[in-house]
Amino acid sequence: MLQQMNKRPESLVDVQMHYCPGCGHGVAHRLVAEVMDELGIRERTIGVAPVGCAVFADHYFNCDMIQGPHGRGPAIATGIKRSKPGCIVFSYQGDGDLASIGMAETVHVAGRSENITIVFINNAIYGMTGGQMAPTTLLGQKATTCPAGRDPKVNGYPMRMCEMLATLDGARYLERTSVHNAANVLKTKKALKKAFQYQIEGRGFTMVEILSTCPTNMGITPLDACKFVQDQMLKQYPLGVYKDIQNVSGN
Amino acid sequence: MSEKLLMKGNDALAEGAVRAGCRFFAGYPITPQNEVPEYMSWRQPQVGGAFVQAESEVAAINMLYGAAATGTRSMTSSSSPGISLKQEGISYAAGADLPIFFVNVARGGPGLGNISGAQGDYFQSVRGGGHGDYRTFVMAPYSVEEMGNFPLHCFEVAEKYRVPAMILTDGVLGQMMEPLEFKFPEVDPKTLKEPDWALGECKGRKNRLVGSYDLVEGKLEHVTLARAKRYAQIEAEEVLFEDRLCADADIVLVAYGIAARACSAAVKMARAEGIKVGLFRPITLWPFPKRQLRELADRVQAFLVVEMSLGQLVDDVRLAVEFEAPVHLHARPSGVTPSGEEILKKIKEALKAGKGEPVCSSR
């Protein structure tokens, strides 16, 4: 007898996503949705969609969603959480959104230990605008605004967000994971679940940084994009838990 | 309705907003509006609301964007340079049909300028300010009492039409103390009906989306035109103004905010000398009282616009009167408040010029 082993999470809307083949956003969306299902929080979750490829996330998550200006997700999430403290609030952001134009909002939402969760997708490139250099682009990596490769003398160095935020007392759980292979997809789900669980318990600011793939803008195959994460990105962005304060009482 | 109080303009604004049901405030320090966030920092917790000192004006307006999206009456305040920073979020709120409320306690500019009261942000307020086609409902108080009573009206108009609403005031009104009465019963936001677009718990209903983008060809125009219908309704129904001694006037002063206070002194002096002067004070700067000014143009010899900016309000007055009467200008930009005496002198000059070339002056 045939048995359905897996189905679309209730926390995802049943529509076709626009993401390119080999892009990590679809996987990350599904993981967030599965976690929302498993924790039973879909009906009280409000998500913030960024500017960038994931702008359409507001049409993919089956909970109340808001879309706002580039990089301001953490500020929007703050306004929502302070007005609806009973709701679970997450902000989904790419690397340009979070680590460039929204750097101030990101650092301060962690500094305030706002009881929200950030899902940070780091694929080392601007996707929606067509492959420009991101704050997380690796040294030597080519992009449309550094066609000869990122040169630290001209373009500076890539930024490590988990490491930076880990210095802040307000950051309660920070983990960097990846979705470039199956084992790491499972680890990413575990990390997301922990982050949302901490938020449910009122422990303060949590973020999961997910290393992801953008084959379209790197001009490589999806498989090579996974290899790029494995061989290049992991050196600059080591996976692991950067902060885990387990014994903070709920607020 | 309430007892007579003595309050500073900025405190009156904050207390008026709280009594109007404001339960979220985010702001950033900038002179001359600092009393507003200071007041809110202790007052919001008293009424079960939230106060956040934001890391920047950009963050503050976006916190407002989030809070307003949950249907909470939400406010931010700043002064000119900070209001420039907020324009991004204001445009997004306009595009997402969110009823946000913000206050500009304006100072002299451009740039860092100074911290005196000024009116140089008129165009920024009434012409949109941020990117894209949108309008903001703008009220201009001219007394501490109006500072305290206008926030409720701003919230109501913002919610009725789903548009951003603002109070454009200045450093003089923000800093001065006057007696006032709050002329409305305190609003308990729990008694307000939850809007059918507000974000929250989606249990038992379809999930809701708040946002301002639409990439499908032609759809965004459809949304913008639907919004334009609401703008037309606001222009038809929400104009507020005060006309004083205009019935027999040979010349009518047009001024708003603190400049109108200076004009009231000039009107008294002129009337004592037998000069027939009236004062027309727009209370809503958008929608602008166009029709009322056009009607006056048939009866008076001339208008004299008195503004604490280079000549911004004067454009709206000229558009309104359609060249049916000469429109003179007395402009004191960058943080100078004109005196009654100097305005009286300009009234006499304007009357002498009659139907001739309009007189434009500063100092």
Interface residues (C-beta under 8 A of the other chain):
Chain A: V13 R42 E43 R44 I46 V48 A49 V55 D58 H59 F61 N62 C63 D64 M65 I66 Q67 G68 P69 R72 A75 I76 A77 T78 G79 I80 K81 R82 S83 K84 G86 C87 A104 E105 V107 H108 R112
Chain B: R23 F24 A26 A50 V52 A54 E55 S56 V58 A59 A60 N62 M63 L64 Y65 G66 A67 A68 A69 T70 T72 S74 E88 G89 Y92 A96 L199 G200 E201 C202 K203 N207 R208 L209 V210 G211 S212 Y213
